Each structure stands twice: as structure tokens, then as C-alpha cells.
């Protein structure tokens, strides 16, 4: 990672875990927005990633912009003092987000800058970013007895401790005489492999991909096929578009100009003019296959780039429809910084690669996947909805008393007195996602079988041992990410219908199989109850070994006594 095993290692830096905490649960999905998270949900869902970072030795934590249950997180004593310092014994320092201390005034939590400084320092913010409420007020607050000298000492000690561990008092400046490793061949090779392993294959009808390397001509179409700045994504202030290898450049360099026909079709992802359609359609008709690069440019993604609609921007849907109508095999490559709703466009393509904003080596990495020099292995770490009305949609939801019926939508046939069809469904769309969490295809097929438990009755100090066989029934070697899910079938708090508890990745050759073993301590099946006590309750559990969160092929049951 950024920090490595030892602070102060040359070339590494102090990592910062952010934004603490609940920032991903903002109302209506907007940045900086209110969050309301009951404490058991906070402890069971939102705090564990930060706890894992603290256990791994992260040097710093950043408090967030949002308020949490009515208290801004930069003045929240529960999260910063009680949980982070007392319960987790975090030894690094807490830094505020950009002006988040003085923004507590705007929240309506503090009257003025002086009160903001009091609440932030008491809550556990050691370093204030950008705003100057500490600089302007702490000395006076100490003199007035409103902030203790011991608290100032604690904040200073925490900051200096990290600096000492980093070696900044021995070597305060970077050694500028050393050769820069930026864009070194080794680093570019790693960036290329990262693309190969992070692009998700969502669809591959009739095994269109990989394309034959002897293909006569391909058409490269779309506003993001040759957009180097957009390919880098957001928050790349020092990024250099000139060093980015786009898909157009990668394919042209590898295949030659005479085998690649390019037409952008649209000037940008937001373009609403179809003036470029004719050239794009001519390119498609002249080719043996089409790669259409759609999605959203980087300016639409990242901080303060919230969208009320998640459709493909502009008239990209129209471009996709027009190109698909030529009848040429269509590979849709989606480059975006978030999950988009593109179900209708997906139906027009024979193959779909979700490439995110793949960075400097995005073009070569995608080229490798399209022609089979590498096989896709990535799985979705989010859920892709069919439509914005399904949001929030996530795999680890709770069940209801009237759970949804898959593939059932439309007006129920029953009545309140005879509630046939009165389930938690939509009238106009399936309740299932377009693509579920953990989903991802590759260029072969895997068969899951023979799940076995070492013991079906366990006690608190035991470890659950689950094994299963995964066999490559296809014709290509590929990696498979094998996932372990569990469900607590009845508990004092309703538990999610599935929880990911582990995953393993293996390369399996054609005709070969792998016996996969998961070891899960029973302790990890516990949760925080309404009294915020962590406990493991006895009862019945279901366990799945799966290719993704909606895969129901292989499951077993066990009990905790």
C-alpha cells in the first residue's frame, strides 16, 4: 500500500483513511449531505473498514464533511474519541477535511469559529485543514481554561509521533538527486496489469470476445475512445494527458492504421448533436467488428459531481442504437467513475466491458483483453441498477415480511383483503439489479460443486471450515474469484440476506479443478445488537460458495450452539 510495513521507508508515505465516518450513506447520494445511521448499523457496516485500517497500522484518519445523526463528524466525540481512541486505541492523528471544522457553523452546530475550535479539539481532531479556527483561538481557549493543556499536548504528541516514525526529523526533504520512477517500464507494466485485472466483463454472447487476432478491420467509435484526460479520471491534478495511451492509440499502434477505422460519433459524452453519426456508421459498416467506447467523461465524476440521473449522458444511447442497427458485432466498453444505468444499451451489444476510468495504460490493457492476451478476472465491487428508481440497491439488504418475488412486476392481482401479489416489488421493473455485486465473466466457464463443511455444529471458539470444488469446463486458462457468503437465519436483529465473508482468486487451467477451502472463525459471525454489544448468537446459518452474490447454486447449513 501507500504506507508499507514501516513508516519512513523511502518512496512511501503516511496513509490516511477517510472519510470518517458514514460519508457513503448521505441522503439522496449528494456529497457533504446529512447521514442518519443507527449505531448498530454504524458499527456493523460502516466502521469495520476503518477498524481494519487501524489494525493494519494506518498513520492518520480524516474526519468527514457530513453530520452523523445530527452531529458533524469533525465534532463527533462518539466516533473520534469513544470509538477511535478509547475502543480501538488508535495511536495516529486525526486531520479534519477541508475547512470541515469551521463548516460546523454552517451546519448549525456551532455559533462561531471559537466554538467550532472547542468542539473539534475536544472531539478528537488533532490537525485542522485549511481553516484557521485552531490558529486563531486555541491559545486563548487554553488561557480561559476551556481547552486543557493536556489535550493540546496529546494532539501535538500524536502529530510529532507520526513525523518521527516517518524520519522527517532526520531527513526532512526528499532526495531530488534520485532518478524518478514515474513512467518507468516496470511501473507502466504494473499499470497495464491493473487494467487487465480491474476491467469487468459483463456480457459475452456467443463468445464474441476475445476477437480473432486475424480480424481484417475493426471500427473504434465513441467519445471516450481517444480522450486521454478523461481516461485518467477525477482527482488527478498533476496527471499528464500526454502520457496516457488511449484505446485508439493502443489499437492503432498494435494493428496499424489500415486495420483500424476511427470515428468519434460524438464530440464528448455530453454531446447532443448527431452530426458525427454518419461517419461513425460508415466506419461500422466497413469493419468486421465495432468497439464503441461510451460512458461519462471525468468532469462528471468525483467530488461535487453528483448526478440525478445515471443514464449515459448526451445522446450516447442513440449512437449505440444506430451502430447496433448496422448488424456488425458490437463490443460496448463503458468508461465511467460510477455504476451507470444502461440496460437498454446493454441489450444492443454482444459483449460489454466495464472499464471504469482505467488510467495511463487503459488503452493497452483493454487491447490485451479484447484480443485475449489476458483474460478478464475482475468482479463488481458494487451493484449496477437497472434504473435510478432502484437506488439504493445493494446485495446485503435485510429481508421483509413480504419479500419480493423475482421477475414479478406489474399491478398485483389481489386486494388488501386477499393480498395475492402484495410483495415488496416494483410495478414497472424487476427488483433484481442489472448486474449483481460480485459478478464478472471471463473467457471460460467454471463449474461449482461438492460443498462440504468440516462440522455442521459449532461453538463460539470454533472455526468454520467450508470447502468446494471449482472446475474449469472451458477451453482457456483463467482466474476465478471464488466468494464465500453467509446468512444468519434468525437473530435478535434482522441480519442481511447475504454477507460476503471471504474470497479467493485462483488460476485454473482447462479441464482442471481446484478444491477451495475457506476458514471462518465463528467470532466473525457476530454483530452489534441494539445495546451496541457485540455478540455471536446461537442458531441456524446458511453458507454459500459462489461466483457472485446472486449465485444460489452451492450452499449448505450449519448451527452455532
C-alpha positions in Angstrom: 0.0 0.0 0.0 1.0 3.7 0.2 2.4 3.3 3.7 4.1 -0.1 3.6 5.0 -2.1 6.6 7.3 0.6 8.1 6.7 4.3 8.2 9.7 6.2 6.8 10.5 3.6 4.1 11.9 5.6 1.1 9.3 6.1 -1.6 6.3 5.5 0.7 4.1 7.9 2.7 1.8 8.0 5.7 -1.6 6.8 4.6 -4.9 8.4 5.6 -8.2 6.5 6.0 -11.2 8.7 5.1 -13.8 10.0 5.4 -14.6 9.1 9.0 -17.5 8.1 9.1 -20.7 7.3 7.2 -19.9 9.6 4.3 -21.1 7.0 1.8 -24.6 6.9 3.3 -25.5 10.5 2.5 -29.2 11.4 1.9 -30.0 11.4 -1.9 -26.4 10.5 -2.7 -25.1 14.0 -2.7 -21.6 15.0 -1.4 -21.5 16.7 2.0 -25.1 15.7 2.8 -26.7 14.5 6.0 -26.4 11.0 7.2 -28.6 9.2 9.7 -27.2 5.8 10.7 -28.4 4.0 13.9 -25.4 3.0 16.0 -25.7 -0.8 15.5 -25.8 -0.2 11.7 -22.8 2.1 12.1 -20.8 -0.5 14.0 -21.9 -3.4 11.8 -21.5 -1.8 8.4 -19.6 1.5 8.2 -17.0 1.2 11.0 -15.4 -2.2 10.1 -13.4 -0.9 7.1 -11.9 1.8 9.3 -11.2 -0.7 12.1 -9.3 -2.9 9.6 -7.3 0.1 8.5 -6.4 1.0 12.2 -5.5 -2.7 12.8 -3.2 -2.5 9.8 -1.4 0.5 11.3 -2.8 3.4 9.3 -1.0 6.6 10.3 -3.8 9.1 10.0 -7.6 9.4 9.9 -9.6 12.2 8.2 -12.9 13.3 9.7 -15.6 13.8 7.2 -17.8 16.7 6.0 -21.2 15.1 6.8 -23.1 15.3 10.0 -23.8 11.9 11.6 -27.1 11.7 13.4 -27.2 15.4 13.9 -23.5 15.9 15.0 -20.9 16.9 12.4 -18.2 14.2 12.2 -15.5 16.8 12.8 -17.0 17.4 16.2 -18.3 14.0 17.0 -17.0 12.7 20.3 -18.6 9.3 19.9 -16.7 8.4 16.7 -13.4 10.3 17.3 -12.9 9.9 21.0 -15.0 6.9 22.2 -14.7 4.6 19.3 -11.4 5.6 17.5 -9.3 6.4 20.6 -10.7 4.5 23.5 -12.1 1.4 21.9 -9.7 1.0 19.1 -6.7 2.6 20.8 -5.7 4.5 17.6 -2.3 5.9 18.0 -2.0 8.2 14.9 -3.6 11.6 14.5 -6.9 12.8 13.1 -7.0 15.6 10.5 -10.1 17.4 9.5 -11.4 17.6 6.0 -11.0 20.8 4.1 -12.5 23.5 6.4 -14.8 21.0 7.9 -14.2 22.5 11.4 -15.5 25.9 10.6 -18.2 24.4 8.4 -19.8 23.2 11.7 -21.0 26.8 11.9 -22.8 26.5 8.6 -24.2 23.1 9.8 -25.9 25.0 12.7 -23.8 23.1 15.3 -21.6 26.0 16.4 -22.2 29.7 16.8 -18.8 30.9 15.7 -15.3 29.9 14.9 -14.3 29.8 18.6 -17.0 27.3 19.5 -16.1 25.2 16.4 -12.5 25.0 17.7 -13.6 23.9 21.1 -15.9 21.2 19.8 -13.4 19.9 17.2 -10.4 19.7 19.6 -12.5 18.1 22.4 -14.0 15.6 20.0 -10.5 14.5 18.8 -9.5 16.4 15.7 -5.7 16.9 16.1 -5.0 18.9 13.0 -7.2 21.4 11.2 -7.0 21.5 7.4 -7.2 24.9 5.7 -9.5 26.8 8.1 -7.8 28.6 11.0 -10.0 28.2 14.0 -7.3 26.4 15.9 -4.6 29.0 15.0 -6.9 31.9 15.8 -8.5 30.6 19.0 -6.7 27.7 20.8 -4.2 29.8 22.7 -7.0 31.9 24.1 -9.2 28.9 24.8 -6.3 27.3 26.8 -5.9 30.6 28.7 -9.6 30.7 29.5 -9.5 27.1 30.8 -11.9 25.9 28.1 -9.4 23.6 26.5 -6.9 21.7 28.6 -3.1 21.9 28.1 -3.1 18.1 28.2 -5.4 17.9 25.2 -3.1 20.2 23.2 -0.1 18.1 24.3 -1.9 15.0 23.1 -2.7 16.4 19.7 0.9 17.7 19.3 2.3 14.4 20.5 0.2 12.4 18.0 1.3 14.6 15.1 5.0 14.6 16.1 4.9 10.8 16.7 3.9 10.2 13.1 6.6 12.6 11.8 9.3 10.9 13.9 8.2 7.5 12.6 8.5 8.8 9.1 12.0 10.0 9.7 11.2 13.6 8.9 13.4 15.0 11.7 16.4 13.1 10.3 15.6 13.7 6.6 13.0 16.4 6.2 13.3 16.8 2.4 13.0 14.3 -0.4 16.2 13.3 -2.2 15.8 15.1 -5.6 19.0 13.6 -6.9 17.5 10.1 -7.2 16.1 9.1 -10.6 12.4 9.4 -10.8 10.5 6.2 -11.2 7.4 7.9 -12.7 6.6 6.2 -16.0 9.4 3.7 -15.6 8.8 0.5 -17.7 8.2 -1.6 -14.5 5.6 0.8 -13.3 3.9 1.0 -16.7 3.8 -2.8 -16.8 2.1 -2.8 -13.4 -0.4 -0.2 -14.6 -1.2 -2.4 -17.6 -1.8 -5.5 -15.4 -4.0 -3.4 -13.1 -6.2 -2.6 -16.1 -6.3 -6.3 -17.2 -7.4 -7.3 -13.7 -9.9 -4.5 -13.0 -12.0 -4.3 -16.2 -15.2 -6.3 -15.7 -16.6 -8.5 -18.5 -20.4 -8.2 -18.0 -21.6 -9.8 -21.2 -20.1 -12.1 -23.9 -22.9 -13.5 -26.1 -21.8 -16.3 -28.3 -18.2 -15.9 -27.0 -17.6 -12.8 -29.2 -14.6 -12.0 -27.1 -11.8 -12.4 -27.5 -11.7 -11.2 -31.1 -9.6 -13.1 -33.5 -6.2 -11.6 -33.9 -6.5 -12.1 -37.6 -9.6 -9.9 -37.9 -9.5 -7.8 -41.0 -10.7 -4.4 -39.7 -12.2 -3.1 -36.5 -14.1 0.2 -36.0 -13.3 2.2 -32.9 -16.2 4.6 -32.2 -17.3 6.8 -29.3 -16.4 10.0 -27.5 -14.1 8.2 -24.9 -12.0 6.1 -27.4 -9.4 8.9 -27.6 -9.9 11.1 -24.5 -6.7 11.0 -22.5 -7.7 13.4 -19.8 -11.0 11.7 -19.2 -9.3 8.3 -19.1 -7.3 9.4 -16.1 -10.5 10.0 -14.1 -11.0 12.6 -11.4 -8.6 13.9 -8.7 -5.6 13.8 -11.0 -4.4 17.4 -10.7 -0.8 16.5 -11.7 -1.8 14.0 -14.3 -0.3 14.4 -17.7 -2.7 13.6 -20.6 0.2 13.4 -23.0 1.5 10.3 -21.2 -1.9 8.5 -21.5 -2.2 5.7 -24.0 -5.8 5.7 -25.2 -7.6 2.8 -26.7 -7.4 4.4 -30.2 -3.6 4.7 -29.9 -3.1 1.2 -28.4 -5.1 -0.5 -31.1 -3.7 1.6 -33.9 -0.1 1.1 -32.7 -0.6 -2.7 -32.5 -2.7 -3.3 -35.6 -1.7 -0.5 -37.9 -3.8 2.4 -39.4 -5.1 0.3 -42.2 -6.9 -2.1 -39.9 -8.4 0.5 -37.5 -11.2 2.8 -38.6 -11.9 5.6 -36.2 -14.9 7.9 -35.8 -15.8 9.6 -32.5 -19.5 9.9 -33.4 -19.8 12.5 -30.6 -17.5 15.3 -29.5 -17.9 14.4 -25.8 -20.0 12.1 -23.7 -22.5 15.0 -23.2 -22.8 16.0 -26.9 -26.3 16.2 -28.1 -25.6 16.7 -31.8 -25.8 13.7 -34.2 -23.6 15.4 -36.8 -20.9 12.8 -36.4 -23.3 9.8 -36.7 -22.8 9.4 -40.5 -19.1 9.0 -40.2 -19.5 6.6 -37.3 -22.0 4.4 -39.2 -19.7 4.4 -42.2 -16.9 3.2 -40.1 -19.0 0.4 -38.6 -20.2 -0.8 -42.0 -16.6 -1.0 -43.2 -15.4 -3.1 -40.3 -15.8 -6.7 -39.2 -16.4 -5.7 -35.5 -17.1 -2.5 -33.6 -15.7 -1.3 -30.3 -17.8 1.5 -29.0 -16.4 3.5 -26.1 -19.2 5.1 -24.1 -19.7 6.4 -20.5 -19.0 9.6 -18.8 -16.1 12.0 -19.0 -14.1 12.7 -15.9 -15.6 16.1 -15.2 -18.9 14.3 -14.5 -17.4 12.0 -11.8 -15.8 12.5 -8.4 -16.3 15.1 -5.6 -19.1 17.6 -6.1 -20.1 15.8 -9.4 -23.4 14.3 -8.2 -25.9 13.3 -10.9 -29.7 13.0 -10.5 -29.8 10.6 -13.4 -27.4 7.7 -14.0 -28.1 7.2 -17.7 -25.4 7.5 -20.4 -25.1 11.3 -20.8 -26.0 13.2 -24.0 -27.3 11.1 -26.9 -24.9 8.1 -26.5 -27.9 5.8 -26.4 -28.9 6.9 -29.9 -25.4 6.4 -31.1 -25.3 2.9 -29.7 -28.7 2.1 -31.3 -27.6 3.4 -34.6 -24.3 1.4 -34.6 -26.1 -1.8 -33.5 -28.6 -1.4 -36.3 -25.7 -2.0 -38.8 -25.7 -5.6 -37.7 -21.9 -5.6 -37.0 -20.7 -7.4 -33.9 -20.7 -4.7 -31.2 -18.5 -4.6 -28.1 -19.6 -1.9 -25.7 -16.8 -0.5 -23.5 -18.1 1.6 -20.6 -15.7 4.1 -19.1 -17.2 5.7 -16.0 -16.5 6.6 -12.4 -19.7 5.1 -11.1 -22.3 2.5 -11.9 -24.5 3.7 -14.7 -28.0 2.6 -15.7 -27.5 1.4 -19.3 -29.8 -1.7 -19.5 -31.3 -0.8 -22.9 -27.8 -0.1 -24.4 -26.5 -3.3 -22.9 -29.2 -5.2 -24.8 -27.8 -3.9 -28.1 -24.3 -5.1 -27.5 -23.0 -8.7 -27.8 -20.2 -8.0 -25.4 -19.7 -5.5 -22.6 -16.5 -4.5 -20.8 -16.9 -2.1 -17.8 -13.6 -0.3 -17.8 -14.1 2.5 -15.3 -11.6 5.3 -15.8 -8.6 3.0 -16.4 -5.7 5.5 -16.2 -2.5 5.9 -18.1 -2.3 2.3 -19.5 -6.0 1.9 -20.1 -5.6 1.5 -23.9 -3.0 -1.3 -23.8 -4.9 -3.1 -21.0 -8.1 -3.1 -22.9 -6.4 -4.2 -26.1 -4.9 -7.2 -24.2 -8.4 -8.2 -23.1 -10.1 -7.7 -26.4 -7.7 -9.9 -28.2 -7.2 -12.5 -25.5 -3.6 -11.7 -24.4 -5.2 -11.6 -21.0 -8.5 -12.9 -19.7 -10.9 -10.8 -17.6 -11.0 -11.8 -13.9 -12.5 -8.8 -12.2 -15.7 -8.9 -10.2 -18.1 -6.0 -9.5 -17.5 -4.4 -6.1 -20.8 -2.5 -6.5 -24.3 -3.3 -7.7 -25.3 -1.9 -11.1 -29.0 -1.0 -11.1 -31.5 -1.3 -14.0 -32.9 2.2 -13.3 -32.4 5.1 -10.8 -35.6 4.2 -9.1 -34.0 1.0 -7.6 -31.4 3.1 -5.8 -30.3 2.4 -3.1 -29.7 -1.2 -4.2 -27.2 -3.5 -2.6 -26.8 -7.2 -2.1 -26.6 -7.3 1.7 -30.1 -5.9 2.3 -32.4 -7.1 5.0 -35.5 -9.2 4.2 -39.1 -8.1 4.7 -42.1 -10.0 5.9 -43.3 -9.9 2.2 -40.1 -10.3 0.3 -40.0 -9.5 -3.4 -40.8 -12.2 -6.0 -38.0 -12.3 -8.6 -39.1 -11.3 -12.2 -42.6 -10.4 -10.9 -43.7 -6.8 -11.6 -47.0 -5.3 -12.7 -50.2 -4.5 -10.8 -50.9 -7.1 -8.1 -54.0 -9.3 -8.8 -55.1 -9.4 -5.2 -56.7 -6.9 -2.8 -55.8 -5.7 0.7 -58.3 -8.3 1.9 -56.8 -11.0 -0.3 -53.2 -9.8 -0.8 -52.1 -12.0 -3.7 -49.0 -10.4 -5.2 -48.7 -7.9 -2.4 -45.0 -8.2 -2.1 -42.0 -5.8 -2.0 -41.9 -5.4 -5.8 -41.9 -2.6 -8.3 -44.8 -2.2 -10.7 -42.7 -1.4 -13.7 -39.2 -3.0 -13.3 -37.7 -6.2 -11.8 -36.4 -5.9 -8.3 -33.2 -7.6 -9.4 -30.2 -5.5 -10.4 -28.9 -5.3 -13.9 -25.6 -6.8 -12.6 -25.2 -8.0 -9.0 -22.4 -7.4 -6.6 -19.5 -9.8 -7.2 -20.5 -10.5 -10.8 -18.0 -10.8 -13.6 -17.4 -13.2 -16.5 -14.3 -14.4 -18.2 -13.3 -16.3 -21.4 -14.1 -19.8 -20.0 -16.7 -21.4 -17.8 -16.4 -22.6 -14.2 -18.5 -25.3 -12.5 -19.0 -25.2 -8.8 -19.7 -28.5 -6.9 -19.3 -30.6 -3.8 -19.6 -28.1 -1.0 -18.6 -29.6 2.3 -18.4 -28.5 5.9 -15.9 -30.0 8.3 -18.5 -29.7 11.1 -22.2 -28.6 11.0 -22.4 -27.8 14.7 -20.0 -25.2 16.1 -19.3 -23.3 19.3 -18.0 -19.8 19.8 -14.3 -20.7 19.8 -14.5 -22.9 16.7 -13.6 -22.1 13.1 -16.0 -22.9 10.3 -14.2 -24.9 7.5 -16.0 -24.8 4.1 -14.7 -26.4 1.0 -15.9 -26.7 -2.6 -14.6 -27.8 -6.0 -14.3 -25.3 -8.8 -13.7 -26.8 -12.2 -12.7 -25.1 -15.5 -15.0 -26.6 -18.0 -14.0 -24.3 -20.9 -11.0 -24.2 -23.2 -8.9 -21.3 -21.7 -6.9 -20.8 -18.6 -8.4 -18.1 -16.5 -8.6 -16.7 -13.0 -11.7 -17.1 -10.9 -12.6 -15.1 -7.8 -14.5 -17.6 -5.5 -16.7 -15.9 -2.9 -18.0 -17.0 0.5 -21.3 -15.7 1.8 -23.3 -16.4 4.9 -26.7 -15.6 6.3 -27.8 -15.7 10.0 -31.3 -17.1 9.5 -32.8 -15.7 12.7 -31.3 -13.2 15.2 -32.2 -10.6 17.7 -31.6 -8.0 15.0 -32.6 -8.9 11.4 -29.4 -9.8 9.6 -28.7 -9.3 5.8 -29.8 -11.9 3.3 -26.2 -12.4 2.5 -22.8 -11.2 3.8 -19.5 -11.6 2.0 -17.1 -13.2 4.4 -14.2 -14.1 2.2 -12.9 -14.6 -1.3 -10.0 -16.3 -3.0 -8.6 -16.0 -6.5 -7.1 -18.9 -8.4 -5.8 -19.5 -12.0 -7.4 -22.8 -13.2 -6.4 -24.5 -16.5 -8.9 -26.0 -18.9 -10.2 -29.4 -17.6 -8.5 -28.8 -14.2 -10.2 -28.2 -10.8 -9.3 -26.6 -7.6 -10.5 -27.6 -4.1 -11.1 -24.3 -2.3 -11.1 -24.1 1.5 -12.4 -21.2 3.5 -11.6 -20.8 7.2 -14.0 -18.5 9.0 -13.7 -18.1 12.8 -17.2 -18.2 14.4 -16.4 -15.0 16.1 -16.7 -13.3 12.7 -20.4 -14.2 12.5 -21.2 -11.9 15.4 -22.8 -8.4 15.2 -23.6 -5.4 17.4 -27.1 -5.5 18.8 -29.4 -2.6 19.8 -27.5 -2.2 23.0 -24.3 -1.8 21.0 -22.9 -5.0 22.4 -21.0 -7.4 20.1 -22.3 -10.9 20.4 -22.5 -14.2 18.5 -25.9 -15.7 18.8 -26.7 -19.4 18.6 -28.9 -20.5 15.7 -29.0 -21.7 12.1 -26.8 -20.3 9.3 -26.7 -20.7 5.6 -23.3 -20.6 3.7 -22.7 -20.2 0.0 -19.6 -20.8 -2.1 -20.5 -18.6 -5.1 -19.3 -16.9 -8.3 -21.3 -13.8 -7.2 -23.8 -12.6 -4.7 -26.9 -13.8 -6.6 -25.4 -17.2 -7.3 -27.5 -19.8 -5.5 -26.0 -23.0 -6.9 -23.9 -24.2 -4.0 -25.0 -23.8 -0.3 -25.1 -25.7 3.0 -26.3 -25.2 6.5 -24.7 -25.2 10.0 -25.6 -24.3 13.5 -23.9 -22.4 16.3 -24.8 -24.0 19.6 
